[in-house]
Amino acid sequence: MQEKGTISVSTENIFPIIKKFLYSDHEIFLRELVANAMDASQKLKRLAAMGEYQGEVGELKVQVSIDEEAGTITVSDAGIGMTAEDIKKYINQVAFSGATEFIEQYKDSEQGDSKEIIGHFGMGFYSAFMVAEKVKIVSLSHKEGAEAAQWECEGSTEFEISPGEKKERGTDIILQVAEDSKEFLNKARLRGILDKYCKFLPITIELDGEQINNTTPIWTKSPSELKDEDYLAFFKELYPMSPDPLFWIHLNVDYPFNLTGVLYFPKITNNFDLYKDKIQLYSRQVFITDEVKDVVPEFLMLLRGVIDSPDIPLNVSRSYLQSDANVKKINGYVTRKVADKLEELFKKDRTAFEEKWESVGFFVKYGILSDEKFYDKAKNICLLKNSEGKYFTLDEYREHIQAAQTDKNENVVYLYSNDPDKQDAYISSARKQNYDVLLLDNQMIDSHFVGSLESKIPNSSFKRVDADTMDKLIDTGTEKESVLSEEETTKIKEIFEKTLNNNALNLQVEALPTDELPVVITVPEFMRRAQEMAKTSGMMGLGEFPSALTVSINGNHSIIQKILKAEEEAQKALVLQAYDLALLSQNLLSGANLTKFIERSVELVGK
């Protein structure tokens, strides 16, 4: 018997609201229809397993087909099917139970936050009307003696139910594609959508007869079933163009929430793209999003892989995560698993761990910066590398330098370089005095990491190796003996001031070792840090090299004696040469000044 009626909802504008507020991305319709078809198939399997369905289950798969000539897309399954009564109950009413308030709130609005309507009702089927001007359901229930039923609707609240002509159990959803959505009649377009959202569904998905999904991805298996090759092959399936990962973590928990997945640590290089190849979030093997900032702590957002959890709350369109207790628990669980894995690798094979540190260290440092609790977990496996290429834990390094590098205030001074090539002269100077220098040269993170460590390690001070002369970087309170008299000290300073004629320079005469440069240029640590922070914050104008240089004249160097004894012109040449050498050691000599330095050098050599 044919029956007409109206969908149980109190507004005439339901479909524009679906289109406008719930599903901003129209391609979602295919994910929703395929997911519904998969659910119908799995329900039949469960009924059969429980003995509530005695018939032949047969091959359960979801078929998507296109008829370009007719302008239709059909999604078919062989699942539990529906009777006419089921259609009335599940399609006409349940979909909109609890929706009235939402619809009334947004029907006249130009804006609305649909993120707040999680779980009130299942709108998946109605996403079909984003691309279809007419939708037809033809279904035959699994129930014994059931008759096929057909439902039709043209995007209004009016529908029509009549007997169907389906002979096989299951449901066909037939979309008459609207004129403005003809792009979805293209097979390549649909294949792309299915690859994105349905690539790992547990029921076979076919597009025009071709299977497009892997029904048993590795995160659904036990780690005991898998080999390293399986994990690497899956990584390549997810990210075909990426180099092999360093290692991975298999996640599997069923209390107090359900979560499975595999997370990979990628290799981090200088050209590493921070925003490429994100972690993918699934719910029961249906792809949801790769925006996982609430599920995964910020410092692990650079990991790769998959997380699958049916307990992550989503809004009605499944496009946005909702923050609740489960999400916070999952976040904490992922952090703990990562910390445990790092500790396991460190204890199992420290040498291999050190070899991976360049990449792993980025995550550890980022975690220490952004998560106080993570520092407690990671401090014993956080490594520091010195200029000789040796690795130390935080405790090991403090013990390594404490005797030689404790200043008069009982602070242990950590010397570090952020550019060992440019700062080689300063590193060499430190070594001559039996000091050790750390390499903290990751431009993206180490300037922040230095400040964080300084605040966490008691009685410590971090100073860049070129921030001052060695006796001031590590001030032990011992006065260095100068070969210059007080009169000579005043005179040499005046000669430099007159020759350089630059009020921005902070000139000072110091008693440095005789094998140091005659002039040493440094920039105070606080100014260095301000410069580096400005660079990493994108404030490039403030990140340029500061003009307030400290120029330390080495009063114990033999060239200083030459300058004092020389005639005025020779004095000027020697002062400029010594100053330019200091600039050159900081890579600050260029252009016309570099040309003059070369010409002067040739002239001095010829004398």
C-alpha positions in Angstrom: 0.0 0.0 0.0 1.2 3.5 -0.8 1.4 6.0 2.0 2.3 9.6 2.2 3.2 11.7 5.2 5.5 14.4 6.7 8.7 13.9 8.5 8.3 14.5 12.2 10.0 17.9 12.6 8.6 21.3 13.4 10.2 23.4 10.7 10.0 23.5 7.0 13.7 24.5 6.7 15.4 21.3 7.9 17.4 20.6 4.8 18.9 24.1 4.3 19.9 23.9 7.9 21.6 20.5 7.4 23.4 21.9 4.4 24.4 25.2 6.1 25.4 24.3 9.6 26.1 20.6 10.0 28.1 19.6 6.9 30.3 22.3 5.5 32.1 19.8 3.4 29.6 18.2 1.0 31.8 15.1 0.3 30.9 13.9 3.8 27.6 12.5 2.4 29.5 9.4 1.1 31.2 8.7 4.4 27.9 8.8 6.2 26.0 6.6 3.8 28.8 4.0 3.6 29.2 4.1 7.4 25.4 3.4 7.8 25.6 0.6 5.3 28.6 -0.9 7.2 26.6 -0.7 10.5 23.7 -2.5 9.0 26.0 -5.3 7.8 27.7 -5.7 11.2 24.3 -5.7 13.0 23.4 -8.7 10.9 26.6 -10.5 11.8 25.9 -9.9 15.5 22.4 -11.2 15.2 23.6 -14.3 13.4 26.3 -14.9 16.0 23.7 -14.6 18.8 21.4 -17.1 17.0 18.7 -14.4 16.3 19.1 -14.7 12.6 18.9 -18.2 11.1 19.3 -17.4 7.4 22.4 -17.5 5.3 24.6 -14.4 6.0 26.5 -14.7 2.8 29.1 -12.1 1.7 28.6 -8.8 3.4 29.9 -5.9 1.5 29.0 -2.3 0.7 28.8 -1.4 -3.0 28.9 2.1 -4.3 28.0 2.5 -8.0 27.6 5.4 -10.4 25.2 5.8 -13.3 26.4 9.0 -15.1 23.6 8.7 -17.7 20.9 8.5 -15.1 22.7 10.9 -12.8 22.5 8.6 -9.8 24.8 7.3 -7.1 23.7 4.1 -5.3 25.0 2.8 -2.0 23.9 -0.8 -1.4 24.4 -3.2 1.5 23.3 -6.8 2.4 22.7 -6.0 6.0 19.7 -6.2 8.3 17.4 -4.1 6.0 14.2 -2.3 7.0 10.5 -2.9 6.9 8.2 0.0 6.1 7.6 0.4 9.8 11.4 0.5 10.4 11.7 3.2 7.8 9.0 5.3 9.5 10.6 4.8 12.8 14.3 5.3 12.0 14.2 7.6 9.0 11.2 9.8 9.7 11.4 10.3 13.4 14.5 9.1 15.2 16.8 11.2 13.1 15.1 14.3 14.4 14.4 13.3 18.0 15.7 16.1 20.2 16.5 18.2 17.2 13.7 20.7 17.5 15.5 23.1 19.8 18.6 23.1 17.6 16.5 23.8 14.5 14.5 26.6 16.1 17.7 28.1 17.4 19.5 28.2 14.0 16.8 28.4 11.3 17.0 32.2 11.1 20.6 32.6 12.0 23.5 33.4 9.7 25.9 31.9 12.3 25.9 29.0 14.6 28.2 26.7 16.5 27.1 23.2 15.6 29.9 21.9 17.8 27.7 22.1 20.8 25.0 19.6 19.6 27.0 16.4 20.0 25.0 13.2 20.1 21.5 14.6 20.2 20.5 12.9 17.0 21.8 10.9 14.0 21.8 13.1 11.0 24.1 10.9 8.8 21.5 9.7 6.3 20.2 13.2 5.7 23.6 14.4 4.6 22.6 12.8 1.2 20.4 15.9 0.5 23.5 18.1 0.3 24.2 16.6 -3.1 20.9 15.0 -4.1 17.6 16.6 -5.3 15.8 13.3 -4.6 16.7 10.3 -2.4 15.1 6.9 -2.6 15.5 4.0 -0.1 14.6 0.5 -1.3 15.0 -2.1 1.5 14.2 -5.7 2.4 14.4 -6.6 6.1 16.1 -9.7 7.4 13.0 -10.5 9.3 11.2 -13.7 8.2 8.3 -13.0 5.8 9.2 -9.3 5.4 8.2 -7.4 2.3 10.3 -4.9 0.5 9.6 -1.2 1.1 10.5 2.0 -0.8 10.8 5.5 0.6 11.2 8.7 -1.5 11.8 12.3 -0.5 12.7 15.3 -2.6 14.3 17.4 0.1 11.2 18.7 1.8 9.4 17.4 4.9 7.1 15.3 2.7 7.8 11.7 1.9 6.2 8.7 0.3 6.4 5.0 1.3 5.3 2.3 -1.0 6.0 -1.4 -1.6 9.4 -2.1 -3.1 10.7 -4.5 -5.6 13.9 -5.7 -3.9 14.4 -9.5 -3.8 17.7 -9.6 -1.8 18.1 -8.7 1.9 19.6 -5.3 2.6 19.2 -1.6 1.6 19.8 0.5 -1.5 20.2 4.3 -1.1 19.7 5.9 -4.5 20.7 9.6 -4.9 19.4 11.6 -7.8 22.3 14.0 -7.9 21.5 17.7 -8.1 22.7 19.9 -10.9 25.2 21.8 -8.7 26.8 18.5 -7.4 27.5 16.7 -10.7 31.2 16.5 -9.8 30.2 13.6 -7.6 29.2 11.5 -10.6 32.9 11.3 -11.5 34.4 7.9 -10.4 37.8 9.4 -9.6 36.1 12.0 -7.3 34.2 9.2 -5.4 37.3 7.1 -5.2 39.2 9.9 -3.6 36.4 10.3 -1.0 36.3 6.6 -0.2 40.1 6.5 0.0 40.0 9.3 2.5 37.2 8.2 4.8 36.6 4.5 4.2 40.0 3.1 3.4 40.1 0.9 6.6 36.5 0.0 7.1 36.0 -3.6 8.5 33.5 -4.5 5.8 34.5 -4.8 2.1 33.7 -1.5 0.2 33.5 -1.7 -3.6 33.3 1.1 -6.1 31.8 -0.2 -9.4 33.0 -3.7 -8.4 36.6 -2.7 -7.3 37.5 -3.2 -3.6 39.0 0.0 -2.3 39.6 -0.8 1.4 41.9 -2.7 3.8 39.4 -4.4 6.2 42.1 -5.4 8.8 44.6 -2.5 9.2 47.4 -3.2 11.7 45.9 -1.3 14.6 43.1 -3.9 14.7 45.6 -6.7 15.3 47.6 -7.7 18.3 51.3 -6.7 18.4 52.2 -10.3 18.7 50.8 -10.9 15.2 52.9 -8.2 13.6 56.5 -7.9 12.5 58.6 -4.7 11.9 57.9 -5.1 8.2 54.2 -4.9 8.8 54.5 -1.6 10.7 56.8 -0.1 8.1 54.5 -1.2 5.3 51.5 0.4 7.0 53.5 3.6 7.5 54.2 3.7 3.7 50.5 3.0 3.0 49.7 6.1 5.1 52.6 8.3 4.0 54.0 7.0 0.7 56.6 9.8 0.2 58.0 9.9 3.8 61.3 8.3 4.9 61.0 5.3 7.3 60.1 6.2 10.9 62.5 5.8 13.8 60.2 3.6 15.8 56.5 3.2 16.7 54.1 2.7 19.6 51.2 0.3 19.4 48.3 1.6 21.5 45.6 -0.8 22.9 43.4 0.0 25.9 39.9 -1.0 26.7 39.4 0.6 30.2 38.5 3.3 31.2 38.0 4.0 27.5 38.4 2.1 24.2 41.4 3.1 22.1 43.6 1.4 19.6 46.2 2.8 17.2 49.8 3.0 16.1 51.9 6.2 16.4 55.2 6.6 14.6 58.2 8.8 15.4 59.3 10.4 12.1 62.8 11.5 11.2 63.1 15.2 11.8 65.4 17.0 9.4 66.1 20.7 8.7 63.4 20.6 6.0 60.9 18.8 8.2 57.4 20.0 7.5 55.7 20.5 10.8 52.2 20.6 9.4 52.4 17.7 6.9 51.1 14.2 7.3 49.2 14.5 10.6 47.9 11.9 12.9 44.6 10.5 11.6 41.7 10.0 14.0 39.2 7.2 13.3 36.0 6.0 15.1 35.5 2.3 14.5 37.7 2.4 11.4 35.8 5.4 9.9 38.1 8.3 9.3 37.0 11.4 11.2 39.7 14.1 11.1 43.4 14.8 11.3 42.8 17.7 13.7 43.6 15.9 16.9 44.9 18.7 19.1 42.7 17.8 22.1 43.3 14.0 21.9 47.1 14.2 21.5 49.2 16.6 23.6 50.6 19.5 21.6 54.2 18.3 21.7 53.2 15.0 20.1 51.3 16.6 17.3 54.4 16.0 15.1 54.0 12.2 15.4 52.4 10.3 12.6 49.9 7.4 12.5 46.4 6.5 13.6 44.3 6.7 16.7 40.9 4.9 16.7 38.4 5.3 19.5 34.6 5.1 19.6 34.7 7.0 22.9 36.0 10.3 21.5 32.9 12.6 21.5 32.1 14.3 18.2 29.6 16.8 17.1 26.7 15.7 15.0 28.6 16.1 11.7 31.6 14.3 13.2 33.8 17.2 12.1 34.9 18.5 15.4 36.1 16.9 18.6 34.4 17.7 21.9 36.5 18.2 25.0 35.4 16.0 27.9 36.8 13.7 30.6 37.5 10.9 28.1 39.5 13.1 25.8 41.6 14.3 28.8 42.2 10.7 29.9 43.2 9.7 26.3 45.6 12.7 26.1 47.2 11.6 29.4 47.4 7.9 28.2 49.1 8.8 25.0 51.6 11.0 26.9 52.4 8.2 29.3 52.8 5.6 26.5 55.2 7.8 24.7 57.3 8.4 27.8 57.3 4.7 28.7 58.4 3.8 25.1 61.3 6.3 25.2 62.5 5.0 28.6 62.3 1.4 27.3 64.4 2.3 24.2 66.9 4.2 26.3 67.4 1.3 28.8 67.4 -1.4 26.1 70.0 0.1 23.8 71.4 3.5 24.8 73.8 3.7 21.8 70.8 3.2 19.3 68.8 5.8 21.3 71.7 8.3 21.0 71.8 7.7 17.3 68.1 8.7 17.1 68.4 11.6 19.4 68.5 14.3 16.8 64.9 13.5 15.9 63.7 12.1 19.2 65.2 15.0 21.1 62.9 17.4 19.3 59.8 15.7 20.8 61.4 15.3 24.3 62.4 19.0 24.4 59.1 20.1 23.1 57.4 18.0 25.7 59.5 19.4 28.5 58.6 22.9 27.3 54.9 22.4 27.1 54.0 19.8 29.7 55.3 20.0 33.3 54.3 16.4 34.0 56.2 15.2 31.0 59.4 16.6 32.4 59.1 14.4 35.4 58.8 11.4 33.1 61.5 12.4 30.6 64.2 14.0 32.7 66.1 10.8 33.0 66.3 10.1 29.3 66.7 13.7 28.1 70.2 13.8 26.6 72.7 16.7 26.1 75.3 16.5 23.4 78.6 18.3 23.8 80.9 19.7 21.1 82.9 16.5 21.0 79.8 14.5 20.1 79.4 12.8 23.5 76.0 12.3 25.0 75.0 12.8 28.7 71.8 12.6 30.7 71.1 15.8 32.7 72.5 14.3 35.9 75.6 12.9 34.1 76.4 16.2 32.5 76.1 18.2 35.7 78.5 15.7 37.4 80.8 16.0 34.3 81.2 19.8 34.5 80.6 20.6 38.2 84.2 20.7 39.4 85.5 23.0 36.6 82.5 25.1 35.8 81.1 26.2 39.2 81.3 30.0 39.7 81.9 32.1 42.8 78.1 32.0 43.6 78.1 28.2 43.6 76.1 28.1 40.3 77.1 25.5 37.7 77.7 27.2 34.4 76.5 25.3 31.3 78.3 26.7 28.3 76.6 26.1 25.0 76.9 26.8 21.2 74.1 27.3 18.8 76.3 27.5 15.8 79.6 25.5 16.2 81.1 26.5 12.9 80.6 30.2 13.5 81.6 30.0 17.2 84.5 27.6 16.7 87.0 30.2 18.1 85.0 30.5 21.3 84.6 26.8 21.7 88.4 26.4 21.2 88.9 29.1 23.9 86.7 27.2 26.3 88.5 23.9 25.7 91.9 25.6 26.4 90.6 26.3 29.9 89.3 22.7 30.3 85.7 23.8 30.0 83.1 21.8 28.2 80.6 23.2 25.6 77.2 21.8 24.8 75.7 21.8 21.3 72.2 23.3 21.4 71.8 24.2 17.7 68.3 23.3 16.8 67.0 26.7 15.6 63.3 25.8 16.1 63.5 24.9 19.8 66.8 25.1 21.6 66.6 28.8 22.5 63.4 28.1 24.4 64.8 24.8 25.8 67.8 26.6 27.4 65.5 28.9 29.4 63.3 25.9 30.4 66.2 23.8 31.7 67.7 26.8 33.6 64.4 27.2 35.5 64.2 23.4 36.2 67.8 22.6 37.3 68.7 24.2 40.6 71.8 26.4 40.9 72.5 26.4 37.2 73.2 29.1 34.6 73.2 28.6 30.8 75.5 30.9 28.9 76.3 30.9 25.2 79.9 30.4 24.6 80.3 33.7 22.7 78.3 35.8 25.2 81.4 37.1 27.0 85.0 36.4 27.7 85.7 33.0 29.4 86.7 34.6 32.8 83.4 36.4 32.9 81.2 33.6 31.6 82.6 31.5 34.5 83.5 34.0 37.1 85.4 32.1 39.8 86.3 35.3 41.6 90.0 34.9 40.8 91.6 38.1 39.4 93.6 37.6 36.3 97.1 39.3 36.2 97.5 42.0 33.5 100.9 42.8 31.9 99.7 46.4 31.3 100.1 49.2 33.8 97.2 51.3 34.7 98.5 54.1 32.4 98.9 51.7 29.5 95.4 50.3 30.1 93.9 53.8 29.8 96.0 54.7 26.8 95.1 51.5 24.8 91.4 52.1 25.4 91.7 55.7 24.2 93.5 54.5 21.0 90.7 52.0 20.2 88.0 54.6 21.0 89.6 57.2 18.7 90.3 54.7 15.9 86.9 52.9 15.9 84.9 56.1 16.6 81.7 54.1 17.5 79.8 55.1 20.6 77.6 52.0 20.3 80.6 49.8 21.2 81.2 48.8 24.8 85.0 48.9 24.9 86.9 47.3 27.8 90.5 46.2 28.4 90.9 42.7 30.0 93.6 40.4 31.1 92.9 37.4 28.8 95.3 34.5 28.1 98.1 35.3 25.7 96.9 32.7 23.2 93.5 34.3 22.8 92.7 36.8 20.0 93.9 40.4 20.6 90.3 41.5 20.4 87.2 39.5 21.3 83.7 40.6 20.3 80.7 39.3 22.4 77.1 40.1 22.9 75.6 39.7 26.5 73.6 36.6 27.2 70.4 38.5 27.9 70.6 40.3 24.5 71.4 37.0 22.7 68.3 35.4 24.2 66.1 38.3 23.3 67.4 38.1 19.7 66.8 34.3 19.5 63.3 34.6 21.0 62.4 37.3 18.5 63.6 35.2 15.6 61.6 32.1 16.7 58.6 34.3 17.4 58.6 35.7 13.9 59.6 39.2 15.0 62.4 39.4 12.5 63.1 43.1 13.0 64.1 42.5 16.6 65.9 39.3 15.7 68.7 41.0 13.7 72.2 41.2 15.2 72.2 43.8 18.0 74.4 46.9 17.5 75.5 47.1 21.2 78.6 44.9 20.9 81.0 44.3 23.8 84.6 44.7 22.5 87.1 43.1 24.9 90.7 44.2 24.3 93.2 41.5 25.4 95.8 43.5 27.3 98.0 40.4 27.6 98.3 39.9 23.8 101.6 40.8 22.1 99.8 42.9 19.4 98.6 45.3 22.1 102.2 46.0 23.0 102.9 46.7 19.3 100.0 49.1 19.1 101.2 51.0 22.2 104.7 51.4 20.7 103.7 52.1 17.1 103.4 55.5 15.3 99.8 56.9 14.9 99.2 55.5 11.3 100.6 52.1 12.2 98.5 52.1 15.4 95.4 52.8 13.4 96.1 50.0 10.9 96.8 47.5 13.7 93.7 48.5 15.7 91.4 48.2 12.6 93.1 44.8 11.7 92.5 43.4 15.2 89.0 44.6 15.4 88.1 43.3 11.9 89.6 39.9 12.8 87.2 39.8 15.8 84.3 40.8 13.5 85.4 38.1 11.0 85.4 35.5 13.8 81.7 36.4 14.4 80.9 36.3 10.6 80.1 40.0 10.8 82.5 41.4 8.3 81.1 41.9 4.8 80.9 44.3 1.9 83.3 47.2 1.7 84.6 46.6 5.2 85.6 43.0 4.2 87.3 44.4 1.1 89.3 47.0 3.2 90.3 44.2 5.6 91.7 42.1 2.7 93.6 45.0 1.2 95.0 46.0 4.6 96.0 42.3 5.3 98.0 42.2 2.0 99.7 45.5 2.9 100.6 44.3 6.4 102.0 41.0 5.1 104.1 42.9 2.6 105.8 45.0 5.2 
